[in-house]
Amino acid sequence: MDVQSALQANWDFRVEHKGIRIFSSKVKNSDVLGFKGETEFPVTFRKLISLFYDTANYHRWVHQLAGMDVLEKNDCLEYVVRQVINAPWPLQKREMIVRTGLAQAGDHAVAVTMTGEPDYLPPNPQYHRVRHCRGLWIFSPTDSQSVHITFVMHVNPGSDVPSPVSNTAMFEVPFYSLQNMRNLLVSTAYNPPYPEEIEEHLCII
């Protein structure tokens, strides 16, 4: 999923709450909708980037995250993570393996790309392995103390989850993740270390 195609998709506005706007879009060959969340945070660009590299604290903002492991880290711009997501009883927890990348996305903007790699590990019968997952975060500073955030994602949680249920649940993901992220970022007690090695690859203002 590249930046331009994600932003130019036919997005339908669904709801706005607490400064977070949620959109949905039909996805070719899928009954599960894609979603987009947009908001703006009163935070520095560097602190936002630092949060995404602070994998030990993802459980504090990723909605329904039950567990996470970093499986591979090639450099500061690309790594593979395994995430276990809670699911309502009697469904199994979802297991997602995602390759993430960091890239420039226009003037001073940065994109975090997410591509599912479901066969990276052998299946674990304890979890339901998600076969399709792709997404994108776009960070665009509006000034030195504020960042506009766009979160786009399409996940098919599995054939055991009816598409109407998936589509209803999917709206919770961008809202609660963005709300949790904002609460964490504005906290003066949260100061994740900034990964200085990024400066060797990208221009971070």
Disulfide bonds with the S-S distance in Angstrom:
none
